[in-house]
Amino acid sequence: MAKVKITQVRSKIRRPGNQKKTLEALGLRRIGQVVEHEGTPSIMGMIKTVEHLISVEEI
């Protein structure tokens, strides 16, 4: 699987609880923070849930 680099670009304030929890599960806690994950189906589903709050690029 390819690795993906995920950067939080928008705030989680005033977002539904499931989106806040998804960001936390991805390891994102603040704007500008970058994490790397394997592109597994579960991670890709999490990315889909919060795609409007993050930017994603494949490595």
N, C-alpha and C positions, 0 to 999 in steps of 0.2 A: 504494500500500500504506500501511496505517496504521503509525504508529510505536508501539513498545512500550517501556515503561520497566521494566527488570528490576533487582530488588534481591536481593542474597544475604542470606538470613535464617538459614541454618543452616551449620554447619561442613562442610568437605570431608574432615576427618579421619575415618579408618576407612571411606572410601567406595571403591568400585572405581576402578581407574585410568581407565576411559573417562569416568566422571562427573567426576573431577578435571580431565581434559583438556578436557572440554566446558565446564566453568566457566572455565578459562583462555582457551579460544577465544572465549567470550562477553565476555571482558575483566574477569571478576570474580576478584579476588584475596583479598578479605577480607569478613567479615560487615559488612553495612551499606553496602557499596559499591553505587552505582547507575550503570547504563549504559543508553543508549538505542540501539535498533536499528530498522531497517525490519522490518516483519512479513513477511519473505519465507518461503517454504516451508522453506528450510534452517535459518533461525533458529528457526522454530516447531518443527522437529524437535529442535533442540538444547534448546529450552525443555522439550519433552515428556520428554527424557531426564533432566533434573535438576529437574523441577517440584516435588519434595519439598524442595529446598534453596533455592528462590527464591520471590519473589512477583512477579507480572506484572500490569501495568495498561496499558491502551491509552491513548494520548495523542491 
